[in-house]
Amino acid sequence: MAEWSERWLRTKAHLKPKTLVGFESNLHAYVLPTFGELELWHVDRMAIEECVADLQASGLGHSGVRHARQVLNSMLQLAVEAGYLVANPAIGMKSRPPVRS
């Protein structure tokens, strides 16, 4: 995933600098610590759900979790379109605000 993330990020060079910085920040702070050492095809829906739950439990706000999930989704979607994955395990995930007690 770390190698793929570098390739994916290069495809975003056309974006506004602030957007690109946000992608890079989310990638390095939230996506790569969990998925960076994994092969692309080892990222499954359960791992993504667990990552989202961990981010919420860590106190990351709803929009931060949503942005991290969007970065991961975009990376995985490009892997599907490039023929590296059959399906994107992040497709259809809904942004859910954390449950407050």
Sine and cosine of phi, psi and omega as CSV:
sin_phi,cos_phi,sin_psi,cos_psi,sin_omega,cos_omega
0.00,0.00,-0.60,0.80,-0.02,-1.00
-0.87,0.49,-0.71,0.70,0.01,-1.00
-0.90,0.44,-0.70,0.71,0.01,-1.00
-0.89,0.47,-0.62,0.78,-0.02,-1.00
-0.88,0.47,-0.59,0.81,0.04,-1.00
-0.91,0.42,-0.69,0.72,0.02,-1.00
-0.90,0.44,-0.70,0.72,0.01,-1.00
-0.86,0.50,-0.71,0.70,-0.04,-1.00
-0.88,0.47,-0.59,0.81,0.04,-1.00
-0.88,0.47,-0.48,0.87,0.01,-1.00
-0.96,0.27,-0.15,0.99,-0.02,-1.00
-0.98,-0.19,0.18,0.98,-0.06,-1.00
-0.87,0.50,-0.38,0.93,-0.02,-1.00
-0.98,0.22,-0.19,0.98,-0.06,-1.00
-0.96,0.27,0.29,-0.96,0.07,-1.00
-0.88,0.48,0.57,-0.82,-0.04,-1.00
-0.80,0.60,-0.66,0.75,-0.01,-1.00
-0.90,0.44,-0.65,0.76,0.03,-1.00
-0.91,0.41,-0.70,0.72,0.00,-1.00
-0.89,0.46,-0.66,0.75,0.04,-1.00
-0.89,0.46,-0.64,0.77,0.04,-1.00
-0.89,0.46,-0.69,0.72,0.05,-1.00
-0.87,0.50,-0.74,0.67,-0.01,-1.00
-0.88,0.48,-0.67,0.74,-0.01,-1.00
-0.88,0.47,-0.75,0.66,0.03,-1.00
-0.89,0.46,-0.66,0.75,0.00,-1.00
-0.86,0.51,-0.78,0.63,-0.09,-1.00
-0.97,0.23,-0.50,0.87,-0.03,-1.00
-1.00,0.10,-0.57,0.82,-0.18,-0.98
-0.83,-0.56,-0.56,0.83,-0.09,-1.00
-1.00,0.05,-0.80,0.59,-0.08,-1.00
-0.92,0.39,-0.56,0.83,0.06,-1.00
-0.85,0.52,-0.52,0.85,0.00,-1.00
-1.00,0.00,-0.68,0.73,-0.18,-0.98
-0.93,-0.36,-0.13,0.99,-0.14,-0.99
-0.83,0.56,-0.59,0.81,-0.04,-1.00
-1.00,0.05,-0.15,0.99,-0.06,-1.00
-0.99,0.12,0.46,-0.89,0.19,-0.98
-0.96,0.28,0.49,-0.87,-0.01,-1.00
-0.75,0.66,-0.75,0.66,-0.11,-0.99
-0.96,0.28,-0.08,1.00,0.06,-1.00
-1.00,-0.02,-0.10,1.00,0.05,-1.00
-0.99,0.11,0.91,-0.41,-0.01,-1.00
-0.87,-0.50,0.10,-0.99,-0.07,-1.00
-0.86,0.52,-0.66,0.75,-0.03,-1.00
-0.89,0.45,-0.67,0.74,0.02,-1.00
-0.89,0.46,-0.62,0.78,0.02,-1.00
-0.93,0.37,-0.70,0.71,0.03,-1.00
-0.87,0.50,-0.66,0.75,0.02,-1.00
-0.91,0.42,-0.66,0.75,0.03,-1.00
-0.87,0.48,-0.72,0.69,0.02,-1.00
-0.87,0.49,-0.70,0.71,0.02,-1.00
-0.89,0.46,-0.67,0.75,0.03,-1.00
-0.90,0.44,-0.66,0.75,0.03,-1.00
-0.90,0.44,-0.66,0.75,0.04,-1.00
-0.90,0.43,-0.69,0.72,-0.01,-1.00
-0.91,0.43,-0.46,0.89,0.00,-1.00
-0.96,0.26,-0.18,0.98,0.00,-1.00
0.99,-0.17,0.03,1.00,0.05,-1.00
-0.90,0.45,0.72,-0.69,-0.04,-1.00
-0.92,0.39,0.24,-0.97,-0.05,-1.00
-0.83,0.56,-0.71,0.70,-0.03,-1.00
-0.93,0.36,-0.56,0.83,0.06,-1.00
-0.90,0.43,-0.68,0.73,0.05,-1.00
-0.90,0.44,-0.69,0.72,-0.01,-1.00
-0.88,0.48,-0.69,0.73,0.00,-1.00
-0.91,0.41,-0.65,0.76,0.03,-1.00
-0.89,0.45,-0.67,0.74,0.01,-1.00
-0.91,0.41,-0.61,0.79,0.02,-1.00
-0.91,0.41,-0.63,0.78,0.05,-1.00
-0.89,0.46,-0.75,0.67,0.02,-1.00
-0.88,0.48,-0.69,0.72,0.02,-1.00
-0.86,0.51,-0.71,0.71,0.00,-1.00
-0.89,0.46,-0.67,0.74,0.03,-1.00
-0.88,0.48,-0.71,0.70,-0.05,-1.00
-0.94,0.33,-0.57,0.82,0.02,-1.00
-0.91,0.42,-0.65,0.76,0.05,-1.00
-0.90,0.43,-0.59,0.81,0.04,-1.00
-0.90,0.45,-0.60,0.80,0.07,-1.00
-0.91,0.41,-0.76,0.65,-0.05,-1.00
-0.90,0.44,-0.48,0.88,0.02,-1.00
-1.00,0.06,-0.07,1.00,0.06,-1.00
1.00,0.02,0.18,0.98,0.01,-1.00
-1.00,0.08,-0.43,0.90,0.05,-1.00
-0.79,-0.61,0.50,-0.87,0.05,-1.00
-0.98,0.19,-0.62,0.79,-0.03,-1.00
-0.58,-0.81,0.38,-0.92,0.04,-1.00
-1.00,-0.07,0.92,-0.38,-0.03,-1.00
-0.93,0.36,-0.20,0.98,0.01,-1.00
-1.00,-0.03,-0.14,0.99,-0.01,-1.00
-0.89,0.46,0.70,-0.71,0.08,-1.00
1.00,0.09,-0.04,1.00,0.04,-1.00
-0.94,0.33,0.72,-0.69,0.01,-1.00
-0.99,-0.12,0.59,-0.81,0.13,-0.99
-0.97,0.23,0.88,-0.48,0.01,-1.00
-0.90,-0.44,0.80,-0.59,0.08,-1.00
-0.91,0.42,0.52,-0.85,0.01,-1.00
-0.88,0.47,0.53,-0.85,0.05,-1.00
-0.97,0.23,0.78,-0.63,0.00,-1.00
-0.97,-0.24,0.66,-0.75,0.04,-1.00
-0.96,-0.29,0.00,0.00,0.00,0.00
